[in-house]
Amino acid sequence: MNMSYCQKMLARCVCLLALALPLMPAAQAELVYVGSQGRQIQALRFDPASGKLELIGPVAEGLRPTWTLAHPRLPILYAVDDDSGKEGTVSAFAVQRASGALRKLNQAPTGGNGATHLSLDLTSHTLFAANFAGGSSASIAVRPDGSLGPLVSVLKAQGAGPHRRQASAHAHASAIDPSGNYLLVPDLGADRVFVYGYDAATRVLSPGQAFSAPPGSGPRHLVFGADGRFVYLLNELSADVMALGWEADAGRLSLLQTVATSSDGFAGAKSGAELARSADGRFLYVANRGEHALLVYGVDATSGQLALLQRIGSGGETPWSFALHASGKWLLVANQRSGGVHVFGVDAASGLLSDAGMSVAVATPVNLSFMP
């Protein structure tokens, strides 16, 4: 009789567990962190199988995290404190994958006011920071556990342009070249892409040459092509994309093509915001903030030139940034003015985007980072 009772209880527990399992978060759900113009980092949960997106909520406060960056191999998130009135800092956070919670490990100075962008070189374990207000670029050591070491070097640029926002240099981003010998820094204020020398052994940046964009262009972000022979530069003020040739031996950029991202007849304020390429390098994605639009370009592997394939609404207003999922199947957009993160599907064969009809409300989102 006792054995029968135990068997019944065991069967009941198994049934209850089976009923409960569908209510648990899917094992493949991933974390997405949202940088904002507010004073907090928000966390989302994303299901790459369905494209479903859910809000977890604020996980860090007290900083102005306009740019976040996930470490590709460690559960570490980096975030700037973007305040043009004081020297910028970057903070390292340990990620609790189950809940999305962040635990601050430490922080480091960025060597200039208004830290606005971060990039990481895994080979030399170095974080690069672009200081928009200060017009400077910095290299910061990263320890083996992902925490931050000391500020190693800072280079301050000089330059100005004809636009009211170009009274001085404004470093807006940075990217290490495939050889690891150069750091490319698009500067909105100086209308240049500065090409700095980089010593991976010492983590020291050194002055170099520069590529000059047309006056008033306002270089914002750039990305290397898949094989490292080309660079794609997005200009914020003129809202166009430049395809550039990259000569790694000489550390030199040359113009190949310029394509406008604004539609014919557009009379509003132009504003290019973000760009990224597909993992295979066949497609380039661009956000046009002025027209609330996303554009998809095909990339010619031989010439590096671009051909427009699609223009589609961003699912909200003022697409400040976006992030491509590692699977290549999804693109998430941070629409700053309308206050939401919107989901798009990506067709792997054609590169085209389709509105998945899913979004979550987040105040003033300006940056997105998938946590691998």
MARSE-709959 format. One line per field, with one value per residue (C-alpha): y, z, x. Coordinates in Angstrom, 3 decimals, padded with zeros to 6 digits. Example, Ala and Ser with C-alpha at 12.3 -4.5 7.8 and 13.67 -1.06 7.14 Angstrom:
y c(-004.500/-001.060)
z c(007.800/007.140)
x c(012.300/013.670)
***
This chain:
y c(000.000/002.381/001.535/002.323/005.695/006.576/005.621/007.820/010.763/010.343/010.233/013.376/015.234/014.245/015.533/018.813/019.266/018.642/021.250/023.754/023.371/025.371/028.327/028.454/030.665/028.820/027.455/029.239/032.688/035.312/038.628/041.987/045.142/048.566/051.686/054.853/058.609/058.190/057.103/053.339/050.205/048.085/044.330/042.371/038.664/037.513/034.151/033.596/030.737/032.880/036.472/037.120/039.985/040.612/043.405/042.419/045.990/048.277/046.476/049.365/053.008/056.160/056.502/057.799/054.611/055.793/052.938/049.380/046.549/042.841/040.862/038.135/035.389/036.339/037.264/040.875/044.074/047.400/050.731/054.349/057.213/059.825/063.245/066.033/068.142/065.813/063.240/060.111/056.679/053.115/050.513/046.734/044.647/040.930/039.439/037.038/035.089/033.632/036.984/039.511/041.347/043.265/043.496/046.297/045.099/048.361/051.397/053.276/056.798/057.300/060.302/062.808/064.272/062.703/059.035/057.902/054.641/051.480/048.808/045.808/044.160/040.595/039.881/042.523/042.584/046.281/048.452/051.579/054.564/057.511/060.760/062.884/066.120/065.867/064.874/062.157/058.406/056.145/052.635/050.860/047.540/044.623/041.956/038.203/038.139/040.973/043.675/046.927/047.693/051.124/053.820/053.355/056.096/059.025/060.903/064.203/065.232/068.691/069.952/071.697/071.908/074.275/072.826/074.360/071.058/071.061/073.768/071.241/067.613/065.027/061.420/059.311/055.691/053.459/050.148/048.149/047.041/043.310/043.512/044.879/047.659/050.565/052.111/053.986/056.830/058.648/062.213/064.144/067.539/067.321/065.677/063.075/059.442/059.450/056.445/055.921/053.494/050.815/048.748/045.625/044.767/048.073/049.045/052.494/054.615/056.860/059.703/058.822/060.029/060.788/060.434/063.664/063.509/066.405/069.468/069.138/065.347/064.495/060.978/058.900/055.114/052.687/048.964/046.809/044.531/040.774/040.348/043.552/045.225/047.720/050.083/051.464/054.903/056.413/060.201/061.578/065.138/064.342/060.954/059.127/056.017/055.944/052.748/053.095/051.021/050.017/049.562/047.854/048.073/051.853/052.494/054.444/054.903/055.856/056.758/054.279/055.295/057.537/056.604/058.830/057.227/060.042/059.568/061.833/065.091/064.710/068.249/067.515/067.407/064.605/062.219/058.956/056.854/053.304/050.670/047.012/044.261/040.708/038.061/036.867/040.440/040.229/042.877/046.240/047.583/051.309/053.357/056.746/058.640/061.620/059.525/056.786/054.223/051.178/050.506/047.279/047.322/044.491/044.452/043.601/041.294/042.304/046.091/046.702/048.932/049.102/048.625/049.541/046.541/047.783/050.756/049.997/051.878/051.335/050.365/053.617/057.090/057.995/054.685/055.569/052.169/048.503/045.112/042.026/038.693/036.202/033.791/036.394/035.898/038.924/042.649/044.663/048.435/051.066/053.794/056.670/059.181/056.750/054.839/051.215/048.280/046.722/043.292/042.589/039.267/038.908/036.703/034.996/034.516/037.983/040.031/041.712/042.758/041.975/043.617/040.909/043.054/042.731/045.457/046.483/049.965/051.387/055.085/056.803/053.653/054.454/051.278/047.494/044.678/040.959/038.958/035.854)
z c(000.000/000.861/-002.443/-004.388/-002.634/-003.405/-007.026/-007.299/-005.727/-008.043/-011.074/-009.866/-009.421/-012.908/-014.368/-012.492/-013.650/-017.246/-016.965/-015.472/-018.057/-020.843/-018.455/-017.878/-020.085/-023.164/-022.752/-025.899/-024.783/-024.861/-023.138/-024.888/-023.135/-024.084/-023.701/-023.323/-022.946/-019.506/-016.400/-016.671/-018.659/-019.503/-020.083/-022.553/-023.179/-026.800/-028.250/-031.493/-032.462/-032.595/-032.523/-029.358/-027.238/-023.569/-021.192/-018.000/-016.769/-015.493/-014.350/-013.776/-012.829/-012.123/-015.430/-018.894/-020.913/-024.499/-025.636/-024.362/-025.596/-024.772/-024.441/-027.132/-024.904/-021.309/-019.470/-019.236/-020.368/-020.805/-020.698/-021.065/-018.843/-021.518/-019.842/-021.936/-018.823/-017.217/-018.055/-019.404/-017.836/-018.866/-016.428/-016.558/-015.327/-014.623/-016.189/-014.362/-017.278/-015.470/-014.435/-016.612/-013.500/-013.657/-010.959/-011.351/-011.316/-011.768/-013.974/-015.792/-017.176/-020.934/-021.002/-022.401/-022.006/-023.472/-023.925/-026.710/-028.242/-027.353/-029.413/-028.327/-029.688/-028.391/-029.570/-027.377/-024.721/-025.237/-025.100/-027.267/-026.289/-028.451/-026.549/-028.572/-026.574/-025.964/-029.524/-028.293/-028.578/-025.820/-025.271/-022.000/-020.828/-020.256/-017.720/-018.366/-016.295/-018.392/-015.759/-016.702/-016.273/-016.562/-019.173/-021.404/-024.033/-025.285/-028.583/-029.023/-032.553/-034.077/-036.761/-037.543/-040.246/-041.649/-039.788/-036.470/-034.765/-036.123/-034.058/-032.909/-033.279/-032.168/-032.226/-032.781/-033.006/-033.581/-035.221/-035.227/-038.705/-039.489/-039.249/-035.717/-036.553/-036.992/-035.237/-037.509/-035.870/-037.734/-036.433/-036.925/-036.103/-038.174/-041.270/-041.170/-040.477/-038.413/-038.945/-035.760/-035.400/-032.749/-030.919/-029.636/-027.299/-025.407/-026.226/-027.234/-029.963/-032.139/-034.580/-038.255/-041.438/-042.111/-044.811/-045.529/-046.142/-047.904/-045.671/-043.577/-043.967/-040.287/-040.224/-037.580/-037.744/-039.968/-040.529/-042.391/-045.203/-044.746/-046.305/-044.886/-048.270/-047.952/-045.325/-045.219/-043.640/-042.604/-042.522/-040.070/-041.333/-045.054/-044.458/-047.064/-047.106/-048.553/-049.834/-049.229/-050.263/-047.420/-047.971/-044.811/-045.766/-045.998/-043.530/-046.218/-047.241/-050.737/-051.957/-054.267/-054.127/-052.298/-052.023/-050.559/-047.998/-048.204/-050.589/-053.616/-052.680/-048.930/-047.480/-043.781/-041.660/-042.863/-040.238/-040.767/-037.610/-037.807/-040.138/-039.926/-042.379/-042.525/-041.242/-044.783/-045.993/-048.763/-047.307/-045.570/-043.288/-042.615/-040.375/-041.660/-038.566/-040.500/-042.429/-039.832/-042.343/-042.712/-045.926/-047.233/-049.734/-051.684/-051.577/-054.686/-053.418/-056.163/-056.303/-052.818/-054.268/-052.996/-054.664/-052.906/-052.422/-049.975/-048.022/-045.181/-042.228/-038.915/-036.954/-035.007/-034.999/-035.067/-035.432/-033.450/-033.624/-034.337/-033.723/-035.936/-034.183/-034.553/-036.407/-039.134/-038.914/-036.848/-036.605/-033.559/-033.892/-031.132/-032.093/-029.826/-030.281/-030.220/-027.350/-028.414/-029.614/-032.765/-034.296/-037.977/-039.654/-042.064/-045.147/-045.325/-049.094/-050.189/-047.151/-047.141/-043.956/-042.934/-040.074/-037.462/-035.822/-032.366/-030.123/-026.493/-025.000/-023.680/-023.016/-025.301/-026.507/-028.463/-028.395/-028.315/-027.317/-027.615/-024.846/-026.532)
x c(000.000/002.843/004.590/001.400/001.086/004.685/004.253/001.155/002.940/005.916/003.653/001.886/005.188/006.308/003.046/003.296/006.886/005.880/003.125/005.552/008.297/006.567/006.308/010.053/012.266/013.496/016.994/018.148/016.904/019.640/020.270/020.263/021.460/020.135/022.242/020.204/020.354/018.821/020.703/020.289/021.018/017.978/018.039/015.912/015.483/015.493/014.461/016.422/014.114/010.973/012.236/010.263/011.576/010.758/011.701/013.539/014.021/016.783/019.940/022.363/021.856/023.806/025.654/024.734/025.314/024.999/027.247/027.549/029.751/029.556/032.772/032.568/034.020/033.256/030.036/031.203/029.481/031.258/029.436/030.498/029.398/028.802/028.867/030.386/030.949/033.469/036.105/034.502/034.690/034.029/032.685/033.005/030.048/029.812/026.681/024.385/022.973/019.951/018.485/020.312/021.524/024.802/027.464/029.962/033.558/035.453/035.847/038.594/038.965/038.762/041.105/038.616/035.141/032.026/032.961/030.669/031.939/033.869/035.597/037.642/040.775/040.817/044.352/045.964/043.203/042.620/039.517/039.431/037.301/036.241/035.680/033.272/033.395/037.133/038.021/040.347/040.880/042.189/043.514/042.666/044.078/041.685/042.621/042.177/038.966/037.482/037.899/039.577/043.242/044.870/044.409/047.468/047.477/045.395/045.613/043.771/042.845/042.645/040.303/037.042/034.387/031.755/028.751/027.668/028.491/032.046/033.748/036.361/037.356/034.776/035.981/032.875/034.052/037.060/037.931/041.155/042.222/042.624/046.415/046.166/048.617/046.211/043.227/040.814/038.869/036.060/035.883/032.641/034.126/037.296/035.743/038.495/039.181/042.351/044.611/046.603/049.463/048.951/051.559/049.811/052.693/052.523/048.911/050.178/048.559/050.710/049.867/049.542/047.906/044.247/041.613/039.715/035.974/034.191/033.646/030.500/030.245/030.674/032.199/030.419/030.972/032.866/033.227/035.745/034.643/034.846/038.305/039.781/040.405/037.551/036.166/032.630/032.284/028.958/028.848/026.302/025.782/025.611/023.916/025.971/028.133/031.636/033.213/036.949/039.919/042.261/046.002/047.223/050.898/050.746/047.919/046.071/042.417/041.224/037.744/036.015/032.353/029.871/026.187/023.466/021.158/018.583/015.683/015.272/013.594/014.100/014.157/014.596/017.731/019.989/021.314/023.170/023.236/024.600/025.995/027.014/027.832/026.591/029.001/029.766/030.296/027.682/025.385/025.701/022.960/022.533/020.223/019.062/017.948/016.559/014.043/013.396/014.610/016.826/018.718/020.225/023.089/024.606/028.419/030.444/033.185/035.614/035.237/033.840/031.135/027.574/024.185/020.941/018.646/016.016/014.699/012.282/010.826/012.639/009.525/009.606/011.128/014.828/016.690/019.817/021.463/020.865/022.449/022.650/022.194/025.065/022.770/022.306/018.532/017.553/018.204/017.106/016.668/016.811/014.323/015.334/012.499/009.584/011.194/011.302/013.386/011.935/012.601/013.281/013.849/016.774/016.647/020.033/019.944/018.821/019.867/016.462/014.676/011.105/009.261/008.614/005.939/007.486/008.866/009.282/009.060/012.351/012.957/015.521/017.348/020.517/022.610/022.103/024.444/023.725/025.377/026.877)
***
